[in-house]
């Protein structure tokens, strides 16, 4: 039998999570469901935070573990506030997983470009509103797309209305995820909190996220890639699970260890220079507070 210490890390090596509570956004499908399922099987009580409670309940019913379903629409800040206002107990783990990818130009209920508004602003507001209850960590799912082209935060036009590009808008939202984690960890450390902020990306994982791409050519290309090159959602969820359960430094970024970080076992990975700029991270935080009306709470950390 192989030495356990030399085996590639996988979900069978999760620690016992009995007595712990986790919230997973977008837990009804894809890597969100796979991560939620693994956490529940390891003993955690997992809250499926989903836009469609009926679909969430159907997904939760497939899990062998303790679950509950709560409605959360990240494209509607009123829904985010309602979800957070109903929370009333310690929370060990928040997994910011839900997202949309390369969709046609759309707006959230609050008027933001949908990819930036959902992938970044919705999770920004949710995290800050739940921080008073958090005891351990926040894991935010980003993507290798944060490196696409000359990727940057378009502060002069966050909605990219002057030249909307679904691919560029998605990349901006994923870059924002990493900058959010960087600044969140700085604030947590400065406040003396023991809560950690980490990021993960799945590599190239075959999920239904790609099915909503704006162009038919992109959808065809991704269907081909999903069939012949991508890893499945179980492998795609491993970086999230690794970040959620292993003893890692705050602001760590986890991804696959294979060529181009497309597939493989989870490991610590690097990020682009744009995703490592503390000044840009602070500026994005300030802008995000202004747009959402949600701020970093005083005395971040679980309520007694």
VMD Tcl script that draws the C-alpha trace (Angstrom):
set ca {
  {0.00 0.00 0.00}
  {1.30 3.47 -0.90}
  {2.53 5.74 1.88}
  {-0.44 8.02 2.65}
  {1.88 11.02 3.04}
  {3.04 10.73 -0.57}
  {-0.39 10.36 -2.16}
  {-1.99 13.23 -4.02}
  {-4.40 15.13 -1.77}
  {-8.07 14.36 -2.39}
  {-11.44 14.70 -0.70}
  {-11.02 11.42 1.20}
  {-8.38 13.22 3.29}
  {-10.72 15.86 4.69}
  {-10.51 16.20 8.47}
  {-13.47 15.43 10.70}
  {-15.72 18.48 10.43}
  {-18.28 17.40 13.00}
  {-19.82 20.34 14.85}
  {-18.79 22.85 12.19}
  {-21.10 24.95 10.00}
  {-20.40 26.00 6.42}
  {-22.24 28.21 3.95}
  {-21.61 27.46 0.26}
  {-23.01 29.86 -2.33}
  {-24.20 28.28 -5.56}
  {-24.21 24.85 -3.91}
  {-26.92 23.36 -6.12}
  {-24.61 22.40 -9.00}
  {-21.04 22.08 -10.27}
  {-18.08 22.45 -7.96}
  {-20.32 24.19 -5.43}
  {-22.43 21.08 -5.04}
  {-19.40 18.79 -5.01}
  {-17.71 20.88 -2.32}
  {-20.89 21.07 -0.25}
  {-21.38 17.33 -0.54}
  {-17.79 16.60 0.58}
  {-18.04 18.99 3.53}
  {-21.31 17.41 4.66}
  {-19.91 13.90 4.31}
  {-17.00 14.98 6.53}
  {-19.49 15.96 9.23}
  {-20.15 19.65 8.66}
  {-23.64 21.15 8.66}
  {-23.79 22.75 5.20}
  {-26.09 25.58 4.22}
  {-26.92 25.62 0.53}
  {-27.13 29.36 -0.26}
  {-28.88 29.34 -3.64}
  {-30.98 31.56 -5.86}
  {-33.58 28.83 -6.50}
  {-34.56 27.04 -3.26}
  {-36.42 24.32 -5.15}
  {-33.30 23.34 -7.09}
  {-31.26 23.75 -3.93}
  {-33.53 21.37 -2.04}
  {-33.30 18.79 -4.82}
  {-29.49 19.02 -4.67}
  {-29.36 18.90 -0.87}
  {-31.53 15.78 -0.90}
  {-28.73 13.96 -2.74}
  {-26.24 14.65 0.07}
  {-25.50 12.13 2.80}
  {-25.11 14.58 5.67}
  {-26.61 17.54 7.53}
  {-27.86 20.28 5.22}
  {-30.31 23.12 4.95}
  {-31.31 25.41 2.09}
  {-31.59 29.20 2.24}
  {-32.38 31.59 -0.59}
  {-29.62 33.94 -1.72}
  {-29.55 35.96 -4.95}
  {-26.11 37.55 -5.23}
  {-27.37 39.77 -8.05}
  {-29.74 41.48 -5.61}
  {-28.22 43.26 -2.60}
  {-31.58 43.21 -0.82}
  {-31.47 39.40 -0.98}
  {-27.90 39.42 0.34}
  {-28.93 41.62 3.26}
  {-31.97 39.43 3.96}
  {-29.81 36.30 4.04}
  {-27.28 37.89 6.41}
  {-29.96 39.41 8.65}
  {-31.45 35.95 9.21}
  {-28.11 34.50 10.31}
  {-27.96 34.07 14.08}
  {-25.21 31.63 15.03}
  {-21.44 31.10 14.67}
  {-20.25 30.28 11.17}
  {-17.00 28.37 10.69}
  {-16.66 28.53 6.92}
  {-18.01 30.70 4.11}
  {-17.36 29.49 0.57}
  {-17.96 32.23 -2.00}
  {-18.44 29.91 -4.96}
  {-21.43 31.06 -7.02}
  {-20.84 32.99 -10.21}
  {-21.74 33.67 -13.81}
  {-19.36 33.43 -16.74}
  {-19.02 35.29 -20.05}
  {-22.69 36.17 -20.36}
  {-24.19 38.84 -22.62}
  {-24.40 42.38 -21.26}
  {-26.89 42.40 -18.39}
  {-27.52 44.32 -15.18}
  {-28.14 43.17 -11.63}
  {-31.22 44.36 -9.76}
  {-29.05 47.17 -8.35}
  {-27.84 48.25 -11.80}
  {-24.33 46.76 -11.87}
  {-22.83 44.79 -14.76}
  {-23.95 41.27 -13.89}
  {-20.59 39.49 -13.77}
  {-18.93 42.14 -11.60}
  {-22.09 42.60 -9.55}
  {-22.63 38.90 -8.89}
  {-19.14 37.45 -8.75}
  {-17.57 40.30 -6.78}
  {-20.01 42.80 -5.26}
  {-22.55 40.23 -4.09}
  {-19.88 38.20 -2.33}
  {-18.20 41.34 -1.01}
  {-21.43 42.39 0.70}
  {-22.26 38.88 1.92}
  {-18.82 38.35 3.46}
  {-18.74 41.64 5.33}
  {-22.27 41.16 6.64}
  {-21.43 37.66 7.91}
  {-17.98 38.48 9.29}
  {-19.25 39.13 12.84}
  {-20.27 35.46 12.95}
  {-17.24 33.89 11.25}
  {-14.87 31.82 13.36}
  {-12.41 30.30 10.88}
  {-12.17 31.29 7.24}
  {-13.62 32.63 4.01}
  {-12.76 30.91 0.72}
  {-13.48 32.84 -2.48}
  {-13.40 31.02 -5.81}
  {-11.50 32.93 -8.48}
  {-10.18 31.73 -11.83}
  {-7.17 31.63 -14.09}
  {-9.22 34.13 -16.10}
  {-7.86 36.85 -13.81}
  {-4.74 36.67 -16.03}
  {-6.52 37.02 -19.37}
  {-4.92 39.65 -21.59}
  {-3.99 42.96 -20.03}
  {-6.44 42.36 -17.22}
  {-7.15 45.24 -14.85}
  {-9.95 46.80 -12.82}
  {-11.70 49.38 -15.01}
  {-12.29 51.95 -12.29}
  {-13.27 54.55 -14.88}
  {-16.00 52.22 -16.20}
  {-16.57 49.20 -13.96}
  {-19.60 48.16 -16.01}
  {-17.47 48.29 -19.18}
  {-20.33 50.06 -20.94}
  {-18.10 51.81 -23.47}
  {-16.85 48.52 -24.94}
  {-18.53 45.55 -23.28}
  {-16.71 42.28 -23.76}
  {-18.13 39.22 -21.94}
  {-14.71 37.65 -21.65}
  {-13.06 40.81 -20.35}
  {-15.88 41.45 -17.89}
  {-15.56 37.93 -16.52}
  {-11.80 38.32 -16.16}
  {-12.27 41.61 -14.32}
  {-14.68 39.96 -11.85}
  {-12.21 37.16 -11.15}
  {-9.38 39.65 -10.68}
  {-11.64 41.50 -8.26}
  {-12.11 38.26 -6.30}
  {-8.36 37.98 -5.70}
  {-7.95 41.64 -4.80}
  {-10.87 41.29 -2.39}
  {-9.15 38.38 -0.63}
  {-5.89 40.33 -0.43}
  {-7.47 43.38 1.21}
  {-9.82 41.34 3.38}
  {-6.88 39.47 4.85}
  {-5.02 42.72 5.48}
  {-8.02 44.11 7.36}
  {-8.54 40.91 9.35}
  {-4.89 40.87 10.40}
  {-4.93 44.55 11.29}
  {-8.05 44.07 13.43}
  {-6.49 41.16 15.32}
  {-9.02 38.66 14.00}
  {-8.07 35.01 13.67}
  {-10.34 34.58 10.65}
  {-8.47 33.86 7.41}
  {-9.33 34.84 3.84}
  {-8.18 32.50 1.09}
  {-8.80 32.02 -2.61}
  {-8.99 28.99 -4.87}
  {-9.52 28.22 -8.51}
  {-10.68 24.93 -10.07}
  {-8.47 24.87 -13.15}
  {-10.38 23.72 -16.21}
  {-13.39 21.94 -14.77}
  {-16.41 20.77 -16.74}
  {-19.45 22.40 -15.14}
  {-22.65 24.06 -16.36}
  {-21.07 27.49 -15.76}
  {-19.74 27.58 -19.31}
  {-23.12 26.83 -20.86}
  {-24.23 30.46 -20.56}
  {-21.46 32.00 -22.67}
  {-22.65 34.88 -24.83}
  {-21.68 33.47 -28.24}
  {-22.56 30.14 -29.83}
  {-18.95 29.71 -30.96}
  {-17.74 30.04 -27.37}
  {-20.32 27.51 -26.19}
  {-19.27 25.02 -28.87}
  {-15.59 25.50 -28.03}
  {-16.22 24.98 -24.33}
  {-18.38 21.90 -24.91}
  {-15.47 20.42 -26.88}
  {-12.99 21.39 -24.16}
  {-15.23 20.05 -21.41}
  {-15.45 16.69 -23.14}
  {-11.82 16.16 -24.08}
  {-9.61 18.30 -21.82}
  {-11.41 19.33 -18.63}
  {-11.35 17.54 -15.32}
  {-14.68 16.68 -13.72}
  {-16.36 18.73 -11.00}
  {-15.03 16.42 -8.28}
  {-11.46 17.27 -9.22}
  {-12.42 20.91 -9.81}
  {-13.71 21.20 -6.25}
  {-10.48 19.96 -4.66}
  {-8.73 23.37 -4.51}
  {-11.78 24.82 -2.75}
  {-11.85 21.96 -0.26}
  {-8.09 22.21 0.31}
  {-8.36 25.94 0.99}
  {-11.37 25.33 3.24}
  {-9.79 22.68 5.48}
  {-5.98 22.81 5.44}
  {-3.74 24.91 7.67}
  {-2.73 27.61 5.18}
  {-1.65 31.23 5.61}
  {-4.19 33.97 5.07}
  {-4.41 35.28 1.47}
  {-3.21 31.91 0.10}
  {-4.31 31.00 -3.40}
  {-4.91 27.32 -4.22}
  {-5.17 25.72 -7.65}
  {-4.29 22.51 -9.52}
  {-0.63 21.48 -9.72}
  {-0.69 20.35 -13.36}
  {0.50 22.07 -16.52}
  {-0.89 25.57 -16.74}
  {-2.86 24.94 -13.53}
  {-5.54 23.37 -15.70}
  {-5.87 20.09 -13.81}
  {-4.24 18.10 -11.04}
  {-4.03 17.94 -7.26}
  {-4.47 21.13 -5.19}
  {-1.43 23.18 -4.26}
  {-0.49 26.78 -3.53}
  {-0.23 28.75 -6.78}
  {0.79 32.23 -7.82}
  {-1.27 35.10 -9.14}
  {-0.74 37.93 -11.60}
  {1.00 41.16 -10.68}
  {-2.34 42.96 -11.05}
  {-3.88 40.60 -8.49}
  {-1.05 41.28 -6.02}
  {-1.22 45.08 -5.91}
  {-2.23 46.21 -2.39}
  {-2.96 49.78 -3.51}
  {-5.41 48.59 -6.16}
  {-6.94 46.16 -3.65}
  {-7.57 49.01 -1.21}
  {-9.04 51.20 -3.93}
  {-11.36 48.41 -5.06}
  {-12.45 47.87 -1.46}
  {-13.35 51.54 -1.04}
  {-15.29 51.57 -4.30}
  {-17.06 48.33 -3.36}
  {-18.13 49.82 -0.02}
  {-19.53 52.85 -1.82}
  {-21.42 50.74 -4.36}
  {-22.89 48.25 -1.90}
  {-23.26 50.40 1.20}
  {-21.62 47.58 3.18}
  {-18.45 48.12 5.20}
  {-15.91 46.05 7.06}
  {-17.38 45.51 10.53}
  {-15.70 46.73 13.66}
  {-14.40 43.85 15.74}
  {-14.59 41.30 12.92}
  {-14.84 37.77 14.26}
  {-17.50 35.55 15.71}
  {-20.02 36.86 18.19}
  {-19.87 35.02 21.50}
}
mol new
graphics top color blue
foreach p $ca { graphics top sphere $p radius 0.5 }
foreach p [lrange $ca 0 end-1] q [lrange $ca 1 end] { graphics top cylinder $p $q radius 0.2 }
display resetview
